[in-house]
Amino acid sequence: MFNSNYKKLLLVSSIMAATTSAFAGYQIDLTENDKLTFGGYIKIDARYVDGDVAYRDFWIGDGAPLAQDASQFRIFANETRFNTKYVHGDVMGFIEMDFWGGGGNEIVSNSAHPRIRHAFVKYKDLTVGQTWSTFMNTSAIPESADFAGATTGLVFIRQGQVRYNVGNFQVALENPESWGGDTANDSVPDVIARYNFKGDWGSVSVSGLARQLNTTLGNSESAFGASIAGRIKTTGKDDIRFQIHKGELGRYVGVAAVKDLYGEEVEDVTSILVAYRHFWNETLRSTVLYGKVEGDISDRERSQWGVNLFKDLTKELAVGIEVGNFSIDELDKDSTYVQATMRYML
């Protein structure tokens, strides 16, 4: 009994010590097979936006233009995030949250609600829970100061899923949603298959998506889409990141750029994103990016470009500045932004 309580006391003491040291990316080796890790980062942004498209915290793809031009300046820390990972042999559990969950205002406290980004369990080749969609290639996301600096043309979605890996092949059943249709009857999960190619040259993924969408009149429509995305190394540490998406992808592309359904018709999407990152030296780097998404039924066109410069002050601390533009092309409306950022890795 004494040994059992003593071990529990040591465990609690270790967790308390880790909590106070969490801002250094602390890992506790509880036993030979048990590891507890804390991580994340603190990020502070200062942003100025000018034009006739409101920022709305993100460049939300379905945003409408303002009645007239407006300018806005904000300083905020909502992108700050915290995660914890527990590994016990072949089992790994991971939870991450940030502070884009709404709440608060600029009058008193500027508080913000935490929200779940990731919450999943992985056992060997099986992953169950909420995380990035299998259709999404995270290595093809360009580096940007703005949290949504590269969302146009990007597959960007986290959702509940059951995923199985077989070598470089992945297959998943993921949460369905007939956006623009009858979501109450979404009874068939989205099916995604993906194959990853990797080498010294970089990595590329090829993905396919199949799903059933339900219209407001009670009909069911099949929807299919495909994607190729990756990161290719060039000279030195430089790289090119790209994404090309085509098909009935709807909510998967462009952060709500187009709906899945318009009336009884399924939207067909064409989407691209390309970025080049260049290292000026070991601590200074820049990224130039461009993205575009088009829908055939809605006639929506969204495009975006950005240029940034990042400087590593220490291994954990980086500062950067970015200039970019978001455009609603079919309405000839756009906004330009300038954003400065500081990020401290935990």
URPE-V520135 format. One record per helix or strand of 3 or more residues. SS is the DSSP state (A for helix, B for strand). FROM is the first residue (numbers start at 0). TO is the last residue. If there is no record, write none. Layout:
ss->{SS;SS}
from->{FROM;FROM}
to->{TO;TO}
This chain:
ss->{A;A;B;B;B;B;B;B;B;A;B;B;A;B;B;B;B;A;B;B;B;B;A;B}
from->{1;21;26;33;64;80;90;114;125;137;157;168;182;189;201;219;238;249;268;283;300;316;328;332}
to->{19;23;28;52;75;87;97;122;131;139;165;173;184;198;213;232;246;251;278;294;311;327;330;344}
